[in-house]
């Protein structure tokens, strides 16, 4: 999980990034490791090889449009991406992302963040803070506690397993 004490490097992509760009159909017959190696290859060919755990992806509107493939979010998790920040997300992608433990921040000002910029995230407060002293914090939609709990657990399945082992749910 990300917090204000940690800074994250920004990767920029444009608007209308679809699930086929995130998890190319030609690789769907393989496991998530192979799919992740080809994540965003048609948009940012260097992304999968150069992204590092803790980096964030900043996009334009309509991130995650297209099919409902869960691997489109899982590929970013596999690459260690801490969050995706965009003005808007496809509804199915939004749900899939949290289900696999990927933090999404809806931020109308996302596109003001620069490639390579370092930022801190406070998803519970709905705030992005630039590491440089230039510019005010960006306000985003606060992420509800139950979704943050899913991200911290590594996804819905892991959260349910944790709750079952603590005896807070039964099957």
QUIMO-V127471 format. One line per field, one symbol per residue. psi: psi as a letter, one per 20 degrees, with the letter a starting at -180 (. if undefined). A space follows every 10 residues. Layout:
psi = ???
This chain:
psi = qqrhipqqpp pprbrkorhh hhnphijiir rhggghijpk hignhighhi qqpiqqppra rkpkrbrjph hhhhhhghij phqpprhqqp ggggggghhj kppppoohjg iipqpiqpqq pmhhilpppp hqipqqqppr pqpqhhhhhg ghikrgghgh gghghijiqq .
